[in-house]
Amino acid sequence: MPTFSAPDGTKLAYHVFGDGPPVVCLPGGPMQASAYLGDLGGLSAHRQLITLDLRGTGESAIPEDPDSYRCDRLVDDVEALREHLGLDRMDLLAHSAGANLAALYVGRHPERVSKLALITPSTKAVGIEVTGDIRRETAQLRRDEPWFAAAFAALEAIVAGRATDDCWQAIAPFFYGRWDEVAQAHQAAEDGQKNKEAANAFVAEGAFDPSATRAALALFEQPVLLLAGEVDLTGPPPAMAEFTGLFPNAEFVIQPGAGHFPWLDDADWFVATTAAFLGR
């Protein structure tokens, strides 16, 4: 398992899948070990994937300063990885909450990113609100599923501000295009992969300045892919389309029937689309 040192001396780990030109991959969670990404449904057959375990997750060390989990402070870790890999510029792929980190990295180091792929991204860093109404409308696409009634009732409680731990568990099927054994195993592994203290610090006050980030992204002229899942409650297509519009050179695609983890829902479609964007 390869490692490198962050600027503050914290030892960070990353994992390598496949051969070819590298793509640095930032996981979501927030602050979830990169293991849940796997090799992104077989994308490693087209490009070498470098999946980073963010500090305090997976095989990376816990830092001395817990405030260093804040998203804007993690930018230095990504830059240290680029330098460690000896890359003048890199292709960057980010999933979910990892897109917040990617957006901040692009804002600070735009000249170091050649292509940017955002997979079902979070919108916190750019200040796009996903309303309860949009989530409800997206959820209704699953109304024929056998688990829908209980999951939708839990979603209503969450939107109304009455969330319980049971509610969050009940809506788990909404995050996957198919609530099958693979999805259930993937979801069950999540708790053991997340650093909850780090997740709270990731979004702490001061982590994001949406106006400044939007202004920076508007100047980023390199190619961007924004991939949304058709039935993803976390990043419904209307919000993802708005996110795409922040870039001057972005392509927006919606993966049919996909949830928040599109490489699990239809690996062939996901890999073909993402590989075509990244190239070789």
TIROMI-318400 format. One record per residue (C-alpha): residue number from 1; chain; x, y, z. Coordinates in steps of 0.001 Angstrom, whole numbers, plus 500000, padded with zeros to 6 digits. Layout:
% residues N
   marvex   miti        X        Y        Z
      NUM      A        X        Y        Z
...
This chain:
% residues 280
   marvex   miti        X        Y        Z
        1      A   500000   500000   500000
        2      A   501675   503251   498891
        3      A   501770   506241   501228
        4      A   502976   509828   501245
        5      A   503220   512645   503785
        6      A   500778   515529   503989
        7      A   502224   519013   504633
        8      A   501557   518620   508370
        9      A   503331   515250   508458
       10      A   500213   513039   508526
       11      A   500854   509820   506601
       12      A   498218   509337   503904
       13      A   497498   506208   501881
       14      A   496215   505622   498396
       15      A   495302   502593   496321
       16      A   496175   501839   492709
       17      A   493952   499970   490257
       18      A   494865   499223   486650
       19      A   497443   500664   484293
       20      A   497729   503606   481979
       21      A   497552   507346   482582
       22      A   496453   507986   486180
       23      A   493185   509481   487354
       24      A   493170   510744   490942
       25      A   489872   509781   492618
       26      A   488428   511552   495658
       27      A   485846   509652   497734
       28      A   482716   511069   499327
       29      A   480936   510219   502555
       30      A   481989   512756   503596
       31      A   485165   511269   505036
       32      A   484549   507695   503958
       33      A   487389   505321   503132
       34      A   487897   504972   499402
       35      A   487196   501213   499541
       36      A   483548   501789   498633
       37      A   484629   503089   495209
       38      A   486219   499766   494307
       39      A   487583   500182   490799
       40      A   484496   502153   489771
       41      A   482795   499309   487980
       42      A   485807   498393   485866
       43      A   487012   501873   484892
       44      A   490496   500610   485785
       45      A   490490   498648   482513
       46      A   490766   502003   480736
       47      A   492791   504186   483098
       48      A   494905   503751   486220
       49      A   492835   504776   489228
       50      A   494549   506408   492225
       51      A   491967   506342   495036
       52      A   492903   508470   498033
       53      A   492059   507588   501625
       54      A   491487   511023   503112
       55      A   493149   511671   506467
       56      A   491594   509684   509285
       57      A   489917   507218   506914
       58      A   490864   503820   505521
       59      A   494594   503223   505719
       60      A   495487   506884   506279
       61      A   496635   508107   509681
       62      A   494576   510152   512111
       63      A   495958   513707   512236
       64      A   497002   515430   515433
       65      A   494745   518378   514661
       66      A   491089   517330   514171
       67      A   490345   520732   512623
       68      A   492449   519614   509665
       69      A   489493   517469   508526
       70      A   487779   520640   507277
       71      A   487214   520464   503544
       72      A   489198   523552   502587
       73      A   492185   522301   504555
       74      A   492149   518978   502707
       75      A   493078   520775   499496
       76      A   496705   520706   500616
       77      A   496534   516911   500931
       78      A   495371   516566   497327
       79      A   498139   518859   496164
       80      A   500678   516815   498144
       81      A   499433   513659   496395
       82      A   499864   515279   492978
       83      A   503409   516263   493846
       84      A   504118   512784   495233
       85      A   502902   511206   491984
       86      A   505127   513535   489970
       87      A   502249   514854   487880
       88      A   502441   518320   486409
       89      A   498709   518144   485691
       90      A   496199   515466   486579
       91      A   492795   514189   485637
       92      A   490604   514415   488721
       93      A   487476   512365   489478
       94      A   485357   513009   492556
       95      A   482246   511317   493912
       96      A   479532   512825   496110
       97      A   481035   514904   498958
       98      A   484429   514501   497333
       99      A   483215   516930   494680
      100      A   483295   519694   497302
      101      A   486983   519030   497773
      102      A   487537   518829   494012
      103      A   485792   522171   493492
      104      A   487970   523834   496132
      105      A   491085   522246   494641
      106      A   490195   523536   491168
      107      A   489602   526958   492664
      108      A   493047   527023   494216
      109      A   495052   525061   491620
      110      A   493221   525303   488272
      111      A   496437   524938   486293
      112      A   496994   521482   487831
      113      A   493770   519872   486535
      114      A   493493   518727   482927
      115      A   490039   517102   483140
      116      A   487457   517016   485919
      117      A   484801   514304   486329
      118      A   482157   514908   489009
      119      A   480087   511814   489764
      120      A   476723   512429   491501
      121      A   478365   515385   493262
      122      A   477452   517211   496438
      123      A   476713   520910   495916
      124      A   477684   522375   499308
      125      A   480837   524055   498043
      126      A   478892   525947   495377
      127      A   475808   526740   497451
      128      A   473181   524990   495327
      129      A   470220   523964   497460
      130      A   468426   520694   496810
      131      A   464882   521351   497981
      132      A   462588   518909   499690
      133      A   460160   519179   496782
      134      A   462820   518092   494272
      135      A   463751   515163   496491
      136      A   460100   514121   496754
      137      A   459611   514345   492994
      138      A   462713   512245   492391
      139      A   461634   509712   495004
      140      A   458263   509298   493273
      141      A   460070   507729   490328
      142      A   460493   504669   492575
      143      A   456844   504409   493641
      144      A   456435   500921   492154
      145      A   459205   499454   494316
      146      A   458063   497115   497120
      147      A   459990   499109   499730
      148      A   458703   502515   498552
      149      A   455967   503224   501112
      150      A   458162   502878   504198
      151      A   461096   504651   502555
      152      A   458958   507566   501351
      153      A   457388   508010   504795
      154      A   460893   508218   506265
      155      A   461889   510732   503606
      156      A   458893   512892   504477
      157      A   459972   512863   508130
      158      A   463507   513894   507178
      159      A   462320   516723   504929
      160      A   460030   517925   507735
      161      A   462922   518019   510190
      162      A   461764   515001   512190
      163      A   464588   512660   511224
      164      A   465596   509730   513415
      165      A   468331   507169   512920
      166      A   465647   504745   511765
      167      A   464568   507215   509087
      168      A   468030   507409   507592
      169      A   468227   503621   507513
      170      A   464777   503363   505924
      171      A   465661   505601   502968
      172      A   468777   503600   502062
      173      A   467103   501955   499023
      174      A   466677   505377   497418
      175      A   470451   505683   497029
      176      A   470701   502715   494671
      177      A   469142   502072   491301
      178      A   468532   498463   492355
      179      A   468045   497502   495992
      180      A   469576   494056   495498
      181      A   472106   492025   497480
      182      A   475040   493950   496022
      183      A   473503   497283   497011
      184      A   472569   496058   500466
      185      A   476091   494778   501130
      186      A   477554   498053   499855
      187      A   475299   500037   502170
      188      A   475968   497775   505161
      189      A   479723   498373   504868
      190      A   479322   502150   505031
      191      A   479327   502633   508811
      192      A   482622   500818   509195
      193      A   484232   502985   506513
      194      A   483214   506430   507803
      195      A   484957   508669   510311
      196      A   482006   510498   511887
      197      A   484134   513012   513791
      198      A   485919   513876   510566
      199      A   482611   514118   508681
      200      A   481364   516749   511125
      201      A   484586   518728   510816
      202      A   484552   518444   506996
      203      A   481600   520835   506798
      204      A   482523   523026   509800
      205      A   482045   526779   509663
      206      A   484523   528366   507283
      207      A   484913   525302   505057
      208      A   483048   526823   502122
      209      A   482768   530183   500397
      210      A   480262   529463   497599
      211      A   480542   532860   495913
      212      A   484316   532629   495652
      213      A   484165   529015   494448
      214      A   481556   529823   491801
      215      A   483713   532667   490533
      216      A   486731   530380   490304
      217      A   484843   527617   488495
      218      A   483566   530126   485945
      219      A   487194   530685   484918
      220      A   488075   526982   484692
      221      A   488172   526250   480959
      222      A   489277   522599   480992
      223      A   486748   519861   480112
      224      A   484313   518871   482854
      225      A   481939   515909   483010
      226      A   479056   516027   485443
      227      A   477311   512663   485724
      228      A   473971   512493   487524
      229      A   471864   509487   488444
      230      A   468302   509644   487150
      231      A   466839   508603   490509
      232      A   469513   510010   492841
      233      A   467949   511824   495806
      234      A   471277   513278   496907
      235      A   471924   515025   493612
      236      A   468698   515099   491588
      237      A   469182   515977   487907
      238      A   467750   519539   488168
      239      A   470365   520461   490783
      240      A   473070   518718   488779
      241      A   472126   520672   485667
      242      A   472483   523893   487664
      243      A   475910   522763   488882
      244      A   476985   522040   485303
      245      A   476093   525587   484328
      246      A   478773   526970   486650
      247      A   481509   525756   484273
      248      A   482267   527221   480845
      249      A   483186   523863   479287
      250      A   481056   521167   480917
      251      A   479131   518156   479641
      252      A   476060   517009   481586
      253      A   474845   513410   481393
      254      A   472113   511548   483247
      255      A   472622   507819   483738
      256      A   469241   506113   483263
      257      A   467905   504341   486340
      258      A   470986   505126   488413
      259      A   471123   506244   492023
      260      A   473993   507747   493979
      261      A   476475   504985   493080
      262      A   476055   504665   489299
      263      A   478943   502239   488773
      264      A   476957   499683   490794
      265      A   473686   500240   488948
      266      A   474991   499819   485393
      267      A   478741   499400   485285
      268      A   478911   499126   481489
      269      A   477050   502404   480919
      270      A   479014   504201   483604
      271      A   482407   502982   482424
      272      A   481701   503640   478743
      273      A   480571   507204   479459
      274      A   483330   508076   481919
      275      A   486109   506431   479909
      276      A   485001   508231   476745
      277      A   485296   511531   478588
      278      A   488648   510809   480215
      279      A   490221   509249   477136
      280      A   493465   507285   477316
